[in-house]
Amino acid sequence: MQSLDHELQLEIVCNPGHFVAAQQKLVRCSMPDTVSIRPASAEARPLPKRVSLVLPGGGALGAYQAGAYEALAAAGVRVNCIAGVSIGAVNGAIIAGNVEQDRVSKLRRFWEKVSSATSSVPLANVGTLREAAHLASAAYATAFGVPGFFRPRTPPFGPGNDSEASWYDTSPLKGTLDELIDWDLLNSRHVHFSVGAVNVETGELRYFDTATDRLDARHVMASGALPPGLPPVEIDGQWWWDGALVSNTPLMHVLMDEQENMLVIEVDLFSPTGEPPQSVAEAVSREKEIRFSSQTADVAERLRNIEKKRRLVRRALSKLPPELRKDADFAELKRLAVDHKVSISQLVYRRRDWESWARDFEFSRQSVEGYWRSGREAMARKMRRRRLVARDLVTGEPTAFDLTALKD
């Protein structure tokens, strides 16, 4: 199924009435005889109680996540668990720290603010002129910073003037976050929220979580403190850097909290696949994609291994005599061996030809609006005909969730 085009997959999963036409398309595509399509996959399930939003990092590309959330909100999909890293932590905090009717407008205010310095005449998204404008905007952010986010240190970074261990000052981001986020609401756990950061001294990744911690702007800023550009953030006497240094995706963190059937909606900003580079610039770009991609296939394999062990434990427990089943250890093992269905609906941003290795710190208004629009449209395609397309993380089987009962 991997070689089918995306629209055809949606057609098969979301519209069983078009199954015959889809088969005809497959024949025209000269697919191998071993490919089979099961009409049963078109049966849509209601949304589970737990709907988790996973938001990895990616700088300016984070506007793509905001657009994707706008489409979810418009469809009435209610997210009750959010985990973010870096810019994903910022987007997630704005969502979790506002009531539903204000979330999209607050996200819009953030992205309009950070893209306000480089508004320009829109250019066609093709050719060398668009690429030149893209690189010029990235150079502007490097030299002058990004409004409401970070600014160059004064005096400028240089020999003998690096005591802050970073090139930029992120104090503007604290003001922006405090302006846009109701921290009391975020910590009320109406949405379970967590952000990943790395301890500078130990190198260990930790998730600050509203289940155990009271979060504020420092935790979100720590999650996005990518060195050497941005400074570490102190929290309770310890210093923290961007969680992407260890893992750019909080997917495994969300899955380890599996307590019931769950739908995970993951919005990735870097693709794990790509063409071999033909230049140094392309090599830098491709390296960044590999380093920051979510490696969801590896996570799925780990989850499959965990499920194999659960099945083994369940078989072993079924063989125990009745007198041993009253033991407290039996009850605990039985609880740990419970299997829950986990499905994932994944969006992956695909860079355009004119976008360079600098795309994650290119905050022009045109690019930010383009990312937002792309995310909204991609998520809308995922929810075609009021079906949210997903797949089971353990079996890989396609499925769809019925959105027709949700409020428009």
Disulfide bonds with the S-S distance in Angstrom:
none
